[in-house]
Amino acid sequence: IPHHRFFMAFGSFFKIKIELCASDPRVLSFIHGDVIPVDAPAGFAAVMYEGATLGGGKISGGMLKNYYPKGLRE
């Protein structure tokens, strides 16, 4: 399982990227540590916010399981 630091360092190189913008309500859900709905193929994905890597997770069944560290969640 990729660590948060791996997502942060290599997020821009991931094949699957979930692009979020400021008006997307999923941003706060991701920061909170919730599972978010996505329209992407299954596998590990980097979550991008306005072009910067925010973290990552694993997509399965149209949902992204959040790998954002519990110590950073709000």
Secondary structure, 3 states (H helix, E strand, C coil): CCCHHHHHHHHHHCCCEEEECCCCCHHHHHHHCCCEECCCCCEEEEEEECCEEEEEEEEECCEEEECCCHHHCC
